[in-house]
Every structure is written in C-alpha cells, then in structure tokens.
C-alpha cells in the first residue's frame, strides 16, 4: 500500500526523500535505545532478610460473601 502511494508521487527523488525522512527517526531512536541498553545492564537486587508478616485479615470466603452482598454484580 505504501509503495503504491510512493509510486504515484512525482519523481523518484520525492519518494526516496520521503522514505529517508521516515526511516531517519526510527533509526536514531533504535540506536539510542541499543546504546542505552548496552551501557546500563540490569541491576542485581541486593540480598535482604525481610519476610512479610503473616496475613491476619478475614478469610477469602467472607470477603467474597461481602462483595456479593454489597457490590454491584458488574464489579464482582
């Protein structure tokens, strides 16, 4: 589809110039992204000794029963 549109344009120079402009933005963005990924590797998570406290809230069955009682069926 795009090539048909470009073929109907007046002159080969206009088509080539349009393609060059369109490709220019994506190539620059790709180069910057690749360079950034190479320069900054994924950081490692430091070791830690935290353990979350055990859950002491209401049981799941009770929460579901309250949702059915007080909320609209479209929300459940």
C-alpha positions in Angstrom: 0.0 0.0 0.0 2.7 2.5 1.0 4.8 1.6 -2.1 1.8 2.2 -4.4 1.4 5.7 -2.8 5.1 6.4 -3.2 5.0 5.2 -6.9 2.3 7.7 -7.7 4.3 10.6 -6.4 6.0 12.9 -8.9 9.6 11.8 -9.4 11.8 9.2 -7.7 13.6 11.9 -5.7 10.5 12.8 -3.8 9.7 9.1 -2.9 13.3 8.5 -1.8 13.4 11.7 0.2 10.1 10.8 2.0 11.4 7.3 2.8 14.7 8.8 4.1 12.9 11.2 6.4 10.5 8.5 7.8 13.3 6.0 8.4 15.6 8.6 10.0 13.5 9.0 13.1 13.2 5.3 13.8 16.9 4.5 13.2 18.0 7.3 15.6 15.6 6.1 18.3 16.8 2.5 17.8 20.4 3.4 18.0 19.8 5.4 21.2 17.9 2.6 22.8 20.5 0.0 21.9 23.3 2.2 23.2 21.4 2.8 26.4 20.8 -0.9 26.9 24.5 -1.8 26.4 25.7 0.9 28.8 23.4 0.1 31.6 23.0 -3.6 32.4 20.1 -4.8 34.5 21.0 -4.1 38.2 21.1 -7.0 40.6 18.8 -6.9 43.6 20.7 -6.8 46.9 20.2 -9.5 49.5 17.9 -8.8 52.3 16.3 -10.7 55.2 12.8 -9.3 55.2 9.8 -11.6 55.5 6.3 -10.1 55.3 4.1 -10.7 58.4 1.5 -13.5 58.0 -1.9 -12.4 56.8 -4.4 -11.9 59.6 -7.3 -10.4 57.7 -10.7 -12.0 57.0 -10.8 -15.3 55.1 -11.4 -15.2 51.3 -14.9 -16.7 51.7 -16.0 -13.9 54.0 -14.6 -11.2 51.6 -16.4 -12.9 48.6 -19.7 -13.0 50.6 -19.5 -9.3 51.5 -18.7 -8.4 47.8 -21.7 -10.3 46.6 -23.9 -8.6 49.3 -22.8 -5.0 49.0 -21.3 -4.6 45.4 -23.0 -4.5 42.0 -22.7 -7.7 40.0 -20.9 -5.8 37.3 -18.0 -5.1 39.8 -17.6 -8.7 41.0 
